[in-house]
């Protein structure tokens, strides 16, 4: 018996040793593969530069980097033609995977002007270039200060006292060797601002001066220039309250309210997408200004609160960054031909879902009879069907945005589920129930009422629901 136990122990130890050896071999191979791939990529970059006639000593650097693990330092390149296309595509591989060939071709041809290169604009500029924008103009008259470092995307201690646009330009060139950057140390003004916006496919407004912001938005509106505007990130702390909406739908944001009112007086009431926060200004205290600052002019124009200048607004660093990332995401998606089709507006949404859910309960009572309020869908399901599945539009062609949207069971012969629930205008839903469930006779198939085209739409949406449910199931078990 002892010999048996000894033999089993020996086998177990042997198996453990073999497993450890196998793990070590796999780890070593993975590390070797990663190092080899890194060296190959470095060599590709260096060969590309060498082939284009650079004065950089390719062989010396290649020899030096043969056993080095640190990042290589590339020489500065003057234009897009000095960088191999295969390397550009490798750097943008994830973007190509997301937008596809056609979409990325549009992105790379796009030209964007970022007006204001502080906490919001600097982050927008960085992500625009990381996403493939090859032509960008930076406009800002200000300099980097020590207080900029809590929120600026590219500034470091050595940049303090230098131009913000030059600071951003330096960082962008280190990220993207082919990008064309026009760094303008300038203040945008409506009487001469046309030149700074020339050739822009999109403008990102990251200005913190209210009047200049209004002037820029008005100018873009009047001249047919696409513009995305950032509202106030100062004195905000809750990232979950940040959202994108049309300027006409903004709520709670003091800066957005002031801009909206001024634009309306100038004849611009809507049509400008903005990123803003619905967070109600908190009780964060602002530092008072010296009397001399009041003598310089209006002090309530730039701040979220009266009698304070924007430069002393308390700012939690990540918030402007999130605003800038929202701006870049919107613009890149628009350029790629894959726009954010239906940004979710917070205003009144929860009340809308509650109303639609209660209406669905009442409708189900008429279909199945009885007074039960129990249905297999809740308000979150209502929001998913309305916002994510049908994008706030009716299932009935030409798929308009309903004035009174409701949910209704599609096929009355099947139970109410996510897949079997559609969005309609209230009058369409009444017609649907009456036609599919006549007072006498058997239930009618919905395609006989609305046609095969609508049935195909519902079938496609049903497949989307299945994928959504699979995704949810996967996340639950991860």
C-alpha positions in Angstrom: 0.0 0.0 0.0 2.8 2.4 0.9 4.5 1.7 -2.4 1.2 2.5 -4.2 0.9 5.8 -2.5 4.6 6.6 -3.2 4.1 5.8 -6.9 0.9 8.0 -7.1 2.8 10.8 -5.4 5.6 10.4 -7.8 3.2 10.6 -10.8 1.5 13.7 -9.4 4.9 15.5 -8.9 6.0 14.5 -12.4 2.8 15.9 -13.9 3.2 19.1 -11.9 6.8 19.5 -13.1 5.8 18.8 -16.7 3.0 21.4 -16.5 5.4 24.0 -15.0 8.0 23.3 -17.7 5.3 23.6 -20.4 4.1 26.9 -19.0 7.7 28.2 -18.9 8.2 27.2 -22.5 5.0 29.0 -23.6 5.9 32.1 -21.6 9.4 32.2 -23.1 8.0 31.7 -26.6 5.4 34.4 -26.1 8.1 36.8 -24.8 10.4 35.9 -27.7 7.7 36.4 -30.3 6.8 39.8 -28.8 10.4 40.9 -28.8 10.9 39.7 -32.4 7.8 41.4 -33.6 8.8 44.7 -31.9 12.3 44.5 -33.5 10.7 43.8 -36.9 8.4 46.8 -36.6 11.3 49.1 -35.5 13.3 47.9 -38.5 10.3 48.6 -40.8 10.0 52.1 -39.5 13.7 52.8 -39.8 14.0 51.3 -43.3 11.0 53.4 -44.4 12.8 56.5 -43.2 16.1 55.5 -44.7 14.5 54.7 -48.1 13.1 58.2 -48.3 16.5 59.8 -48.1 16.7 60.7 -44.5 20.0 61.8 -43.0 19.4 59.5 -40.1 22.0 56.8 -39.8 19.9 53.7 -40.2 22.6 51.0 -39.8 24.1 52.5 -36.6 20.7 52.8 -35.0 19.7 49.3 -36.1 22.8 47.9 -34.6 22.3 49.8 -31.4 18.6 48.7 -31.1 19.3 45.1 -31.9 19.3 44.1 -28.2 17.5 47.2 -26.8 14.0 47.2 -25.4 13.3 50.9 -25.1 11.2 52.8 -27.6 13.1 54.1 -30.6 13.5 57.8 -31.2 12.4 58.7 -34.7 13.8 61.8 -36.5 11.4 64.5 -37.3 9.8 64.2 -40.7 8.6 67.1 -42.8 5.6 65.8 -44.7 3.3 62.9 -45.2 5.3 61.5 -48.1 8.2 60.6 -45.8 6.3 57.8 -44.1 5.5 54.5 -45.5 1.8 53.7 -46.1 2.0 50.3 -44.6 3.2 51.7 -41.4 0.4 54.2 -41.3 -2.1 51.5 -41.8 -0.6 49.4 -39.1 -0.8 52.3 -36.6 -4.4 52.8 -37.6 -5.3 49.1 -37.7 -7.9 49.3 -35.0 -9.6 52.3 -36.6 -9.7 50.4 -40.0 -11.2 47.5 -38.2 -13.9 49.7 -36.8 -14.8 52.0 -39.7 -13.6 49.9 -42.6 -11.6 50.9 -45.7 -14.1 53.5 -47.1 -14.8 55.1 -43.7 -11.1 55.5 -42.9 -10.4 56.9 -46.3 -12.8 59.7 -45.5 -11.4 60.2 -42.0 -7.8 60.5 -43.4 -8.9 63.0 -46.0 -10.8 65.1 -43.4 -9.6 68.5 -42.2 -10.5 69.7 -38.7 -10.0 73.1 -37.0 -9.8 73.0 -33.2 -10.5 76.5 -31.8 -9.2 76.6 -28.2 -6.4 74.2 -27.2 -6.9 74.1 -23.4 -8.3 71.2 -21.3 -11.0 70.3 -23.8 -9.4 71.2 -27.2 -6.1 69.5 -26.5 -7.7 66.2 -25.8 -9.9 66.5 -28.8 -6.9 67.2 -31.0 -4.9 64.3 -29.7 -7.7 61.8 -30.3 -8.5 63.2 -33.7 -4.9 62.6 -34.8 -4.8 59.2 -33.1 -7.9 58.3 -35.0 -6.4 59.1 -38.4 -7.1 62.8 -39.1 -4.2 63.9 -41.3 -4.9 67.6 -41.5 -5.6 69.7 -38.4 -5.4 73.4 -37.6 -5.0 74.5 -34.0 -6.1 78.0 -32.9 -5.4 79.5 -29.5 -3.7 82.7 -28.3 -3.0 81.6 -24.8 0.0 80.0 -23.1 0.5 77.0 -20.8 0.5 77.8 -17.1 1.2 75.7 -14.1 -2.5 75.4 -13.4 -3.0 74.0 -16.9 -1.2 70.8 -16.0 -4.2 69.3 -14.1 -6.2 69.0 -17.3 -4.2 69.6 -20.4 -3.6 66.6 -22.7 0.0 67.3 -23.7 1.5 69.9 -21.4 4.4 69.2 -19.0 6.4 71.3 -16.7 8.8 72.2 -19.5 5.9 73.6 -21.6 4.9 76.2 -19.0 5.1 79.6 -20.5 5.0 78.3 -24.1 2.1 78.6 -26.6 -0.7 76.0 -26.1 -0.9 75.3 -29.8 2.9 74.7 -30.1 2.7 72.4 -27.1 -0.1 70.4 -28.7 1.7 70.5 -32.1 4.8 69.0 -30.6 2.8 66.1 -29.1 0.8 65.4 -32.2 4.0 65.1 -34.3 5.3 62.6 -31.9 2.1 60.5 -32.3 1.5 60.8 -36.0 4.5 61.3 -38.4 2.3 62.1 -41.4 -0.1 64.6 -39.9 -0.2 68.1 -41.3 -0.5 70.6 -38.5 -1.1 74.3 -38.8 -0.5 75.8 -35.3 -1.9 79.3 -35.2 -1.1 81.4 -32.2 -4.1 83.6 -32.7 -7.4 84.7 -31.2 -10.4 83.8 -33.3 -12.5 86.9 -34.1 -15.5 87.1 -36.3 -14.3 90.0 -38.5 -11.2 88.0 -39.6 -12.0 84.4 -38.6 -12.9 83.1 -42.0 -9.2 82.6 -42.9 -8.7 80.4 -39.8 -11.6 78.2 -40.7 -10.8 77.9 -44.4 -11.0 74.4 -45.8 -12.4 72.9 -42.6 -14.7 69.9 -42.9 -15.5 70.3 -39.2 -14.7 72.8 -36.5 -14.5 72.0 -32.8 -15.3 74.9 -30.6 -13.5 74.6 -27.3 -13.6 78.3 -26.5 -14.4 79.4 -22.9 -15.3 83.0 -23.7 -19.1 83.2 -24.2 -19.2 86.0 -26.7 -16.3 84.6 -28.8 -18.0 81.2 -28.7 -21.3 82.6 -29.8 -19.6 84.6 -32.6 -17.9 81.4 -33.8 -21.1 79.3 -33.8 -23.0 82.0 -35.6 -20.3 82.3 -38.2 -20.2 78.6 -38.8 -24.0 78.4 -39.0 -24.3 81.2 -41.5 -21.5 79.9 -43.7 -22.5 76.3 -43.7 -19.5 75.1 -41.7 -20.1 72.0 -39.6 -19.3 72.8 -36.0 -19.3 70.8 -32.7 -19.3 72.9 -29.5 -18.2 72.1 -26.0 -20.1 73.7 -23.1 -18.9 74.2 -19.5 -16.8 71.5 -17.8 -15.8 73.8 -14.9 -17.2 73.1 -11.4 -18.6 69.7 -12.6 -17.7 66.4 -10.9 -20.1 63.7 -12.2 -18.9 62.1 -15.5 -22.2 60.2 -15.8 -24.1 63.4 -16.4 -22.1 64.3 -19.6 -23.9 63.8 -22.9 -24.3 65.0 -26.4 -27.4 66.9 -27.6 -28.5 69.6 -29.9 -27.9 73.1 -28.4 -31.7 73.5 -28.2 -32.1 70.5 -25.9 -29.5 71.4 -23.3 -30.6 71.7 -19.7 -29.1 72.8 -16.4 -25.8 73.9 -17.9 -25.3 77.7 -17.2 -22.9 78.2 -20.1 -25.1 76.3 -22.5 -28.1 78.4 -21.4 -26.3 81.7 -22.0 -25.0 80.5 -25.4 -28.4 79.2 -26.4 -30.2 82.4 -25.5 -27.7 84.6 -27.4 -27.8 82.4 -30.5 -31.6 82.5 -30.5 -31.5 86.3 -30.6 -29.2 86.0 -33.6 -31.7 83.6 -35.4 -29.9 80.3 -34.6 -32.2 78.1 -32.5 -30.9 74.6 -33.3 -28.7 72.5 -35.5 -25.5 72.7 -33.5 -24.4 69.5 -31.6 -22.8 70.1 -28.3 -21.3 68.1 -25.4 -22.5 69.3 -22.0 -23.3 68.2 -18.5 -26.7 68.0 -16.9 -25.1 68.2 -13.5 -26.6 71.1 -11.5 -23.8 73.4 -10.4 -22.6 72.2 -6.9 -21.7 74.2 -3.8 -18.0 74.3 -4.7 -16.6 77.6 -3.6 -14.7 79.8 -6.1 -11.8 82.0 -5.2 -12.7 85.7 -5.1 -11.1 88.2 -7.5 -9.0 91.2 -6.5 -10.7 94.6 -6.9 -8.3 95.3 -9.8 -9.8 92.6 -11.9 -13.3 94.1 -11.7 -11.9 97.4 -13.0 -10.7 95.6 -16.2 -14.3 95.0 -17.4 -17.1 92.5 -17.1 -16.2 89.7 -14.8 -19.3 87.6 -15.1 -19.0 86.9 -18.8 -16.7 83.9 -18.7 -17.7 82.1 -15.5 -20.4 79.7 -14.6 -21.2 82.0 -11.7 -21.4 85.8 -11.5 -18.3 87.8 -10.5 -15.8 85.2 -11.3 -13.4 84.8 -14.2 -13.0 81.5 -16.0 -9.4 81.2 -15.1 -10.2 80.7 -11.4 -13.1 78.3 -11.9 -12.4 75.0 -10.1 -11.9 72.2 -12.6 -11.6 68.5 -12.0 -9.1 67.4 -14.6 -10.8 64.4 -16.1 -14.0 66.3 -16.9 -12.6 68.5 -19.7 -10.8 65.5 -21.1 -14.2 63.6 -21.3 -15.7 66.6 -23.1 -12.8 66.7 -25.6 -13.1 62.9 -26.2 -16.8 63.3 -26.9 -16.1 66.0 -29.4 -13.4 64.0 -31.2 -15.7 60.9 -31.3 -18.6 62.8 -32.8 -16.4 64.4 -35.5 -14.5 61.3 -36.5 -17.7 59.3 -36.7 -19.3 61.9 -38.9 -16.3 62.0 -41.2 -16.3 58.2 -41.5 -19.9 58.2 -42.6 -20.9 56.4 -39.5 -22.6 59.2 -37.4 -24.0 58.8 -34.0 -27.6 58.5 -35.3 -29.6 59.2 -32.2 -27.7 60.7 -29.2 -29.7 59.9 -26.1 -31.3 63.1 -24.7 -31.7 63.1 -20.9 -34.4 65.7 -20.8 -37.7 64.0 -20.0 -36.5 60.6 -21.0 -37.4 58.7 -17.8 -40.9 60.2 -17.8 -41.2 59.1 -21.5 -40.3 55.5 -20.7 -42.7 55.5 -17.7 -45.5 56.7 -20.0 -44.7 54.3 -22.7 -44.6 51.4 -20.2 -47.9 52.2 -18.7 -49.4 52.6 -22.2 -48.0 49.2 -23.2 -49.6 47.6 -20.0 -53.0 49.1 -20.9 -52.6 47.9 -24.5 -51.8 44.4 -23.4 -54.8 44.3 -21.1 -57.0 45.0 -24.2 -55.2 42.2 -26.1 -55.3 39.5 -23.5 -58.1 40.7 -21.3 -58.0 41.3 -17.5 -56.5 44.0 -15.4 -53.1 42.6 -14.7 -50.1 45.1 -14.7 -47.6 42.3 -15.0 -45.8 42.2 -18.3 -42.4 40.6 -19.1 -40.9 44.0 -20.0 -39.8 46.8 -17.6 -38.9 50.5 -18.2 -35.3 49.7 -19.1 -36.6 47.3 -21.8 -38.8 50.1 -23.1 -35.8 52.4 -23.3 -33.8 49.7 -25.1 -36.5 49.0 -27.7 -37.3 52.7 -28.3 -33.8 54.2 -28.3 -31.3 51.4 -29.2 -33.4 49.1 -31.3 -35.6 51.4 -33.3 -33.7 54.7 -32.8 -36.8 56.5 -31.7 -38.5 55.9 -35.0 -41.7 54.1 -36.1 -41.4 50.7 -37.6 -43.9 51.7 -40.3 -42.3 53.3 -43.4 -41.1 56.0 -44.0 -40.1 55.5 -40.3 -40.8 59.0 -39.0 -40.1 60.2 -35.5 -43.5 59.7 -33.8 -45.1 62.7 -32.1 -46.6 60.3 -29.6 -44.5 57.1 -29.6 -45.9 53.9 -28.2 -44.8 50.3 -28.0 -47.1 47.5 -29.2 -46.9 43.8 -29.6 -46.1 43.0 -33.2 -47.5 39.5 -33.8 -50.5 39.0 -31.6 -50.3 35.2 -32.0 -47.0 35.2 -30.1 -46.2 36.4 -26.5 -44.9 39.8 -25.7 -41.1 39.8 -25.8 -38.2 42.1 -26.7 -38.2 40.6 -30.2 -42.0 40.9 -30.6 -42.4 44.5 -29.6 -42.2 47.5 -31.9 -42.4 51.3 -32.0 -45.3 53.0 -33.6 -47.2 56.3 -33.7 -50.2 56.1 -31.4 -52.6 56.2 -34.3 -50.7 53.4 -36.0 -50.9 51.2 -32.9 -54.6 51.6 -32.7 -54.9 50.6 -36.4 -52.5 47.7 -35.8 -54.6 46.2 -32.9 -57.9 46.7 -34.7 -56.7 45.1 -37.9 -54.8 42.2 -36.4 -57.5 41.4 -33.8 -60.9 41.9 -35.5 -63.9 41.6 -33.2 -64.9 38.4 -35.0 -62.7 35.9 -36.6 -59.1 34.6 -36.2 -56.1 36.8 -35.5 -54.5 38.4 -38.6 -50.7 38.1 -39.3 -49.1 41.6 -39.1 -47.5 41.4 -42.6 -51.0 41.1 -44.1 -51.7 44.5 -42.6 -48.4 46.3 -43.1 -46.7 44.3 -45.8 -43.6 42.2 -46.1 -41.2 45.2 -46.0 -42.2 46.0 -42.4 -42.1 42.3 -41.5 -38.5 42.2 -42.8 -37.6 45.2 -40.6 -39.0 43.4 -37.5 -37.1 40.2 -38.4 -33.8 42.2 -38.6 -34.5 43.9 -35.3 -35.3 40.4 -33.8 -31.8 39.2 -34.8 -30.3 42.3 -33.2 -32.2 41.5 -30.0 -30.8 37.9 -30.0 -27.3 39.2 -30.3 -27.9 41.7 -27.5 -29.3 38.9 -25.2 -26.3 36.7 -26.1 -24.0 39.6 -25.2 -25.7 40.1 -21.9 -25.5 36.4 -21.1 -21.8 36.3 -21.9 -21.1 39.3 -19.6 -23.1 37.6 -16.8 -20.8 34.6 -16.9 -17.5 36.4 -17.3 
